[in-house]
């Protein structure tokens, strides 16, 4: 079976479920962001980073997140006396 043949095996219900899942994930993400932005316990640094990220291209945000993780995680782990490990990966 070729890739083209497999595409025809996808039903409209499958397509709807995939979009519904994406919509649900996006809604959950938006709710988390709003919670963080409205909560007094989170830092201004984090809130400003979120506000800035929301106005940027998603790929640029992902690249910046990766760089922050690689640059800051080992530093913070060393300062806390934790053995530095690899960055978290999904």
N, CA, C and O atoms as CSV, one atom per row, in Angstrom:
chain,resi,resn,atom,element,x,y,z
A,1,UNK,N,N,0.856,-1.179,0.000
A,1,UNK,CA,C,0.000,0.000,0.000
A,1,UNK,C,C,0.902,1.243,0.000
A,1,UNK,O,O,1.853,1.318,0.778
A,2,UNK,N,N,0.612,2.186,-0.846
A,2,UNK,CA,C,1.409,3.412,-0.932
A,2,UNK,C,C,0.864,4.460,0.023
A,2,UNK,O,O,-0.221,4.308,0.583
A,3,UNK,N,N,1.629,5.520,0.197
A,3,UNK,CA,C,1.180,6.625,1.055
A,3,UNK,C,C,-0.121,7.202,0.521
A,3,UNK,O,O,-1.018,7.553,1.288
A,4,UNK,N,N,-0.217,7.296,-0.795
A,4,UNK,CA,C,-1.431,7.840,-1.398
A,4,UNK,C,C,-2.638,6.979,-1.065
A,4,UNK,O,O,-3.709,7.505,-0.763
A,5,UNK,N,N,-2.476,5.642,-1.118
A,5,UNK,CA,C,-3.577,4.745,-0.785
A,5,UNK,C,C,-3.995,4.903,0.670
A,5,UNK,O,O,-5.186,4.893,0.978
A,6,UNK,N,N,-3.035,5.047,1.554
A,6,UNK,CA,C,-3.354,5.181,2.976
A,6,UNK,C,C,-4.134,6.458,3.257
A,6,UNK,O,O,-4.975,6.477,4.155
A,7,UNK,N,N,-3.873,7.520,2.508
A,7,UNK,CA,C,-4.599,8.763,2.728
A,7,UNK,C,C,-6.089,8.576,2.511
A,7,UNK,O,O,-6.899,9.230,3.170
A,8,UNK,N,N,-6.453,7.709,1.614
A,8,UNK,CA,C,-7.867,7.490,1.312
A,8,UNK,C,C,-8.553,6.638,2.373
A,8,UNK,O,O,-9.780,6.545,2.390
A,9,UNK,N,N,-7.775,6.012,3.259
A,9,UNK,CA,C,-8.354,5.226,4.341
A,9,UNK,C,C,-8.839,6.104,5.491
A,9,UNK,O,O,-9.538,5.620,6.382
A,10,UNK,N,N,-8.480,7.380,5.483
A,10,UNK,CA,C,-8.884,8.292,6.555
A,10,UNK,C,C,-10.317,8.732,6.300
A,10,UNK,O,O,-10.650,9.235,5.227
A,11,UNK,N,N,-11.146,8.534,7.296
A,11,UNK,CA,C,-12.552,8.882,7.157
A,11,UNK,C,C,-12.797,10.314,7.598
A,11,UNK,O,O,-11.960,10.890,8.292
A,12,UNK,N,N,-13.911,10.898,7.218
A,12,UNK,CA,C,-14.245,12.243,7.708
A,12,UNK,C,C,-14.302,12.303,9.237
A,12,UNK,O,O,-13.964,13.325,9.834
A,13,UNK,N,N,-14.725,11.216,9.862
A,13,UNK,CA,C,-14.766,11.186,11.331
A,13,UNK,C,C,-13.361,11.274,11.905
A,13,UNK,O,O,-13.142,11.946,12.912
A,14,UNK,N,N,-12.395,10.590,11.261
A,14,UNK,CA,C,-10.997,10.666,11.711
A,14,UNK,C,C,-10.486,12.094,11.593
A,14,UNK,O,O,-9.822,12.596,12.500
A,15,UNK,N,N,-10.791,12.742,10.490
A,15,UNK,CA,C,-10.352,14.112,10.272
A,15,UNK,C,C,-10.966,15.029,11.317
A,15,UNK,O,O,-10.271,15.882,11.869
A,16,UNK,N,N,-12.244,14.871,11.597
A,16,UNK,CA,C,-12.907,15.701,12.597
A,16,UNK,C,C,-12.303,15.479,13.976
A,16,UNK,O,O,-12.082,16.439,14.715
A,17,UNK,N,N,-12.032,14.221,14.334
A,17,UNK,CA,C,-11.454,13.909,15.639
A,17,UNK,C,C,-10.075,14.556,15.784
A,17,UNK,O,O,-9.739,15.071,16.851
A,18,UNK,N,N,-9.285,14.530,14.720
A,18,UNK,CA,C,-7.953,15.119,14.777
A,18,UNK,C,C,-8.061,16.629,15.004
A,18,UNK,O,O,-7.321,17.188,15.813
A,19,UNK,N,N,-8.975,17.288,14.297
A,19,UNK,CA,C,-9.153,18.733,14.468
A,19,UNK,C,C,-9.739,19.048,15.837
A,19,UNK,O,O,-9.366,20.046,16.454
A,20,UNK,N,N,-10.636,18.222,16.312
A,20,UNK,CA,C,-11.226,18.438,17.624
A,20,UNK,C,C,-10.151,18.321,18.701
A,20,UNK,O,O,-10.135,19.090,19.662
A,21,UNK,N,N,-9.258,17.353,18.531
A,21,UNK,CA,C,-8.181,17.188,19.487
A,21,UNK,C,C,-7.261,18.403,19.459
A,21,UNK,O,O,-6.868,18.906,20.512
A,22,UNK,N,N,-6.914,18.877,18.268
A,22,UNK,CA,C,-6.069,20.062,18.155
A,22,UNK,C,C,-6.757,21.269,18.773
A,22,UNK,O,O,-6.121,22.059,19.472
A,23,UNK,N,N,-8.045,21.415,18.521
A,23,UNK,CA,C,-8.794,22.535,19.086
A,23,UNK,C,C,-8.828,22.431,20.607
A,23,UNK,O,O,-8.697,23.437,21.305
A,24,UNK,N,N,-9.000,21.227,21.115
A,24,UNK,CA,C,-9.022,21.017,22.560
A,24,UNK,C,C,-7.675,21.320,23.200
A,24,UNK,O,O,-7.605,21.927,24.269
A,25,UNK,N,N,-6.606,20.888,22.534
A,25,UNK,CA,C,-5.263,21.163,23.042
A,25,UNK,C,C,-4.972,22.655,23.039
A,25,UNK,O,O,-4.387,23.184,23.983
A,26,UNK,N,N,-5.382,23.327,21.973
A,26,UNK,CA,C,-5.171,24.771,21.890
A,26,UNK,C,C,-5.964,25.493,22.978
A,26,UNK,O,O,-5.449,26.414,23.613
A,27,UNK,N,N,-7.193,25.088,23.192
A,27,UNK,CA,C,-8.023,25.705,24.232
A,27,UNK,C,C,-7.414,25.485,25.613
A,27,UNK,O,O,-7.405,26.399,26.438
A,28,UNK,N,N,-6.907,24.287,25.872
A,28,UNK,CA,C,-6.280,24.000,27.161
A,28,UNK,C,C,-5.026,24.851,27.345
A,28,UNK,O,O,-4.771,25.360,28.436
A,29,UNK,N,N,-4.246,25.003,26.277
A,29,UNK,CA,C,-3.044,25.831,26.344
A,29,UNK,C,C,-3.409,27.282,26.624
A,29,UNK,O,O,-2.784,27.929,27.464
A,30,UNK,N,N,-4.405,27.790,25.933
A,30,UNK,CA,C,-4.845,29.169,26.153
A,30,UNK,C,C,-5.321,29.371,27.585
A,30,UNK,O,O,-5.044,30.407,28.190
A,31,UNK,N,N,-6.036,28.390,28.130
A,31,UNK,CA,C,-6.517,28.485,29.513
A,31,UNK,C,C,-5.347,28.521,30.492
A,31,UNK,O,O,-5.368,29.288,31.455
A,32,UNK,N,N,-4.322,27.691,30.252
A,32,UNK,CA,C,-3.142,27.703,31.123
A,32,UNK,C,C,-2.432,29.050,31.069
A,32,UNK,O,O,-2.027,29.594,32.097
A,33,UNK,N,N,-2.287,29.579,29.861
A,33,UNK,CA,C,-1.613,30.865,29.708
A,33,UNK,C,C,-2.376,31.968,30.429
A,33,UNK,O,O,-1.772,32.793,31.114
A,34,UNK,N,N,-3.683,31.989,30.284
A,34,UNK,CA,C,-4.503,32.995,30.970
A,34,UNK,C,C,-4.390,32.853,32.482
A,34,UNK,O,O,-4.347,33.850,33.202
A,35,UNK,N,N,-4.343,31.610,32.964
A,35,UNK,CA,C,-4.199,31.377,34.402
A,35,UNK,C,C,-2.881,31.958,34.898
A,35,UNK,O,O,-2.843,32.669,35.901
A,36,UNK,N,N,-1.805,31.649,34.189
A,36,UNK,CA,C,-0.485,32.152,34.591
A,36,UNK,C,C,-0.459,33.675,34.558
A,36,UNK,O,O,0.015,34.312,35.498
A,37,UNK,N,N,-0.970,34.260,33.472
A,37,UNK,CA,C,-0.946,35.716,33.330
A,37,UNK,C,C,-1.768,36.424,34.408
A,37,UNK,O,O,-1.444,37.542,34.807
A,38,UNK,N,N,-2.821,35.775,34.874
A,38,UNK,CA,C,-3.681,36.396,35.876
A,38,UNK,C,C,-3.323,36.073,37.314
A,38,UNK,O,O,-3.889,36.661,38.236
A,39,UNK,N,N,-2.399,35.153,37.525
A,39,UNK,CA,C,-2.072,34.704,38.883
A,39,UNK,C,C,-0.977,35.581,39.496
A,39,UNK,O,O,0.063,35.797,38.873
A,40,UNK,N,N,-1.202,36.081,40.700
A,40,UNK,CA,C,-0.205,36.958,41.318
A,40,UNK,C,C,1.066,36.228,41.771
A,40,UNK,O,O,2.076,36.871,42.057
A,41,UNK,N,N,1.025,34.911,41.838
A,41,UNK,CA,C,2.173,34.164,42.331
A,41,UNK,C,C,3.253,33.893,41.297
A,41,UNK,O,O,4.354,33.470,41.650
A,42,UNK,N,N,2.957,34.130,40.035
A,42,UNK,CA,C,3.956,33.887,38.992
A,42,UNK,C,C,4.745,35.166,38.731
A,42,UNK,O,O,4.224,36.274,38.865
A,43,UNK,N,N,6.004,34.992,38.357
A,43,UNK,CA,C,6.912,36.136,38.207
A,43,UNK,C,C,6.544,37.031,37.032
A,43,UNK,O,O,5.965,36.590,36.038
A,44,UNK,N,N,6.899,38.302,37.180
A,44,UNK,CA,C,6.715,39.242,36.074
A,44,UNK,C,C,7.561,38.823,34.875
A,44,UNK,O,O,7.161,39.019,33.728
A,45,UNK,N,N,8.734,38.244,35.146
A,45,UNK,CA,C,9.613,37.772,34.072
A,45,UNK,C,C,8.885,36.753,33.197
A,45,UNK,O,O,8.906,36.845,31.970
A,46,UNK,N,N,8.237,35.775,33.851
A,46,UNK,CA,C,7.504,34.746,33.116
A,46,UNK,C,C,6.326,35.346,32.358
A,46,UNK,O,O,6.104,35.019,31.193
A,47,UNK,N,N,5.574,36.218,33.011
A,47,UNK,CA,C,4.412,36.841,32.371
A,47,UNK,C,C,4.826,37.679,31.162
A,47,UNK,O,O,4.167,37.646,30.123
A,48,UNK,N,N,5.917,38.428,31.299
A,48,UNK,CA,C,6.403,39.219,30.162
A,48,UNK,C,C,6.868,38.321,29.025
A,48,UNK,O,O,6.637,38.627,27.855
A,49,UNK,N,N,7.522,37.218,29.362
A,49,UNK,CA,C,7.973,36.273,28.332
A,49,UNK,C,C,6.773,35.687,27.585
A,49,UNK,O,O,6.810,35.537,26.364
A,50,UNK,N,N,5.729,35.361,28.310
A,50,UNK,CA,C,4.519,34.811,27.673
A,50,UNK,C,C,3.878,35.851,26.762
A,50,UNK,O,O,3.541,35.555,25.615
A,51,UNK,N,N,3.712,37.058,27.268
A,51,UNK,CA,C,3.097,38.116,26.448
A,51,UNK,C,C,3.900,38.354,25.170
A,51,UNK,O,O,3.327,38.510,24.092
A,52,UNK,N,N,5.202,38.380,25.293
A,52,UNK,CA,C,6.060,38.582,24.124
A,52,UNK,C,C,5.938,37.394,23.167
A,52,UNK,O,O,5.840,37.575,21.953
A,53,UNK,N,N,5.944,36.187,23.717
A,53,UNK,CA,C,5.873,34.983,22.887
A,53,UNK,C,C,4.568,34.918,22.092
A,53,UNK,O,O,4.551,34.445,20.956
A,54,UNK,N,N,3.482,35.392,22.693
A,54,UNK,CA,C,2.181,35.320,22.016
A,54,UNK,C,C,2.127,36.169,20.751
A,54,UNK,O,O,1.291,35.929,19.879
A,55,UNK,N,N,3.012,37.160,20.645
A,55,UNK,CA,C,2.997,38.020,19.460
A,55,UNK,C,C,4.041,37.593,18.427
A,55,UNK,O,O,4.207,38.256,17.403
A,56,UNK,N,N,4.740,36.497,18.691
A,56,UNK,CA,C,5.804,36.044,17.790
A,56,UNK,C,C,5.371,34.821,17.004
A,56,UNK,O,O,4.363,34.189,17.321
A,57,UNK,N,N,6.136,34.498,15.985
A,57,UNK,CA,C,5.890,33.304,15.184
A,57,UNK,C,C,6.149,32.062,16.047
A,57,UNK,O,O,7.118,32.040,16.806
A,58,UNK,N,N,5.308,31.034,15.945
A,58,UNK,CA,C,5.475,29.837,16.776
A,58,UNK,C,C,6.850,29.168,16.645
A,58,UNK,O,O,7.400,28.705,17.644
A,59,UNK,N,N,7.401,29.111,15.455
A,59,UNK,CA,C,8.704,28.474,15.286
A,59,UNK,C,C,9.791,29.255,16.023
A,59,UNK,O,O,10.683,28.653,16.621
A,60,UNK,N,N,9.729,30.568,15.989
A,60,UNK,CA,C,10.695,31.392,16.709
A,60,UNK,C,C,10.577,31.160,18.215
A,60,UNK,O,O,11.587,31.107,18.918
A,61,UNK,N,N,9.356,31.021,18.706
A,61,UNK,CA,C,9.137,30.771,20.133
A,61,UNK,C,C,9.721,29.410,20.519
A,61,UNK,O,O,10.401,29.289,21.538
A,62,UNK,N,N,9.457,28.395,19.707
A,62,UNK,CA,C,10.000,27.067,20.004
A,62,UNK,C,C,11.524,27.078,20.014
A,62,UNK,O,O,12.143,26.456,20.877
A,63,UNK,N,N,12.129,27.775,19.066
A,63,UNK,CA,C,13.591,27.875,19.034
A,63,UNK,C,C,14.114,28.559,20.290
A,63,UNK,O,O,15.094,28.107,20.881
A,64,UNK,N,N,13.466,29.643,20.700
A,64,UNK,CA,C,13.886,30.354,21.903
A,64,UNK,C,C,13.720,29.492,23.155
A,64,UNK,O,O,14.572,29.506,24.043
A,65,UNK,N,N,12.611,28.738,23.220
A,65,UNK,CA,C,12.405,27.846,24.358
A,65,UNK,C,C,13.521,26.815,24.455
A,65,UNK,O,O,14.022,26.535,25.544
A,66,UNK,N,N,13.906,26.258,23.329
A,66,UNK,CA,C,14.987,25.271,23.299
A,66,UNK,C,C,16.298,25.886,23.768
A,66,UNK,O,O,17.030,25.277,24.548
A,67,UNK,N,N,16.598,27.099,23.290
A,67,UNK,CA,C,17.830,27.772,23.691
A,67,UNK,C,C,17.834,28.089,25.185
A,67,UNK,O,O,18.844,27.891,25.860
A,68,UNK,N,N,16.719,28.577,25.696
A,68,UNK,CA,C,16.624,28.865,27.128
A,68,UNK,C,C,16.847,27.600,27.958
A,68,UNK,O,O,17.567,27.614,28.957
A,69,UNK,N,N,16.219,26.516,27.528
A,69,UNK,CA,C,16.358,25.256,28.249
A,69,UNK,C,C,17.811,24.793,28.257
A,69,UNK,O,O,18.335,24.400,29.300
A,70,UNK,N,N,18.456,24.838,27.103
A,70,UNK,CA,C,19.842,24.383,27.006
A,70,UNK,C,C,20.799,25.293,27.772
A,70,UNK,O,O,21.785,24.816,28.334
A,71,UNK,N,N,20.523,26.579,27.798
A,71,UNK,CA,C,21.435,27.524,28.442
A,71,UNK,C,C,21.205,27.635,29.947
A,71,UNK,O,O,22.164,27.710,30.715
A,72,UNK,N,N,19.953,27.644,30.372
A,72,UNK,CA,C,19.660,27.913,31.780
A,72,UNK,C,C,19.530,26.667,32.651
A,72,UNK,O,O,19.891,26.700,33.827
A,73,UNK,N,N,19.020,25.571,32.094
A,73,UNK,CA,C,18.801,24.367,32.913
A,73,UNK,C,C,20.097,23.884,33.580
A,73,UNK,O,O,20.106,23.687,34.795
A,74,UNK,N,N,21.202,23.685,32.822
A,74,UNK,CA,C,22.423,23.207,33.480
A,74,UNK,C,C,22.929,24.180,34.543
A,74,UNK,O,O,23.380,23.761,35.609
A,75,UNK,N,N,22.854,25.456,34.255
A,75,UNK,CA,C,23.308,26.476,35.215
A,75,UNK,C,C,22.510,26.387,36.513
A,75,UNK,O,O,23.083,26.364,37.602
A,76,UNK,N,N,21.193,26.337,36.388
A,76,UNK,CA,C,20.336,26.269,37.572
A,76,UNK,C,C,20.536,24.955,38.330
A,76,UNK,O,O,20.569,24.947,39.561
A,77,UNK,N,N,20.669,23.850,37.599
A,77,UNK,CA,C,20.872,22.556,38.252
A,77,UNK,C,C,22.187,22.545,39.030
A,77,UNK,O,O,22.244,22.024,40.144
A,78,UNK,N,N,23.239,23.116,38.450
A,78,UNK,CA,C,24.519,23.179,39.149
A,78,UNK,C,C,24.399,24.052,40.395
A,78,UNK,O,O,24.900,23.684,41.458
A,79,UNK,N,N,23.743,25.196,40.277
A,79,UNK,CA,C,23.568,26.087,41.422
A,79,UNK,C,C,22.761,25.432,42.536
A,79,UNK,O,O,22.966,25.725,43.714
A,80,UNK,N,N,21.849,24.548,42.162
A,80,UNK,CA,C,21.030,23.852,43.151
A,80,UNK,C,C,21.691,22.581,43.672
A,80,UNK,O,O,21.166,21.926,44.573
A,81,UNK,N,N,22.838,22.235,43.106
A,81,UNK,CA,C,23.544,21.023,43.528
A,81,UNK,C,C,22.954,19.757,42.947
A,81,UNK,O,O,23.143,18.671,43.497
A,82,UNK,N,N,22.244,19.884,41.846
A,82,UNK,CA,C,21.645,18.743,41.165
A,82,UNK,C,C,22.541,18.386,39.991
A,82,UNK,O,O,23.061,19.272,39.312
A,83,UNK,N,N,22.723,17.103,39.751
A,83,UNK,CA,C,23.529,16.701,38.605
A,83,UNK,C,C,22.830,17.134,37.325
A,83,UNK,O,O,21.679,16.764,37.096
A,84,UNK,N,N,23.508,17.912,36.487
A,84,UNK,CA,C,22.878,18.342,35.240
A,84,UNK,C,C,22.568,17.137,34.357
A,84,UNK,O,O,23.382,16.226,34.211
A,85,UNK,N,N,21.408,17.154,33.792
A,85,UNK,CA,C,20.991,16.100,32.878
A,85,UNK,C,C,20.653,16.697,31.541
A,85,UNK,O,O,20.750,17.908,31.341
A,86,UNK,N,N,20.254,15.836,30.621
A,86,UNK,CA,C,19.870,16.347,29.300
A,86,UNK,C,C,18.591,17.169,29.412
A,86,UNK,O,O,17.792,16.964,30.326
A,87,UNK,N,N,18.400,18.106,28.475
A,87,UNK,CA,C,17.151,18.875,28.498
A,87,UNK,C,C,15.949,17.953,28.392
A,87,UNK,O,O,16.026,16.882,27.791
A,88,UNK,N,N,14.838,18.377,28.980
A,88,UNK,CA,C,13.602,17.592,28.868
A,88,UNK,C,C,13.167,17.512,27.422
A,88,UNK,O,O,13.195,18.505,26.695
A,89,UNK,N,N,12.778,16.365,27.026
A,89,UNK,CA,C,12.277,16.158,25.671
A,89,UNK,C,C,10.913,15.501,25.772
A,89,UNK,O,O,10.703,14.619,26.606
A,90,UNK,N,N,9.974,15.932,24.918
A,90,UNK,CA,C,8.646,15.300,24.954
A,90,UNK,C,C,8.706,13.862,24.503
A,90,UNK,O,O,7.680,13.182,24.472
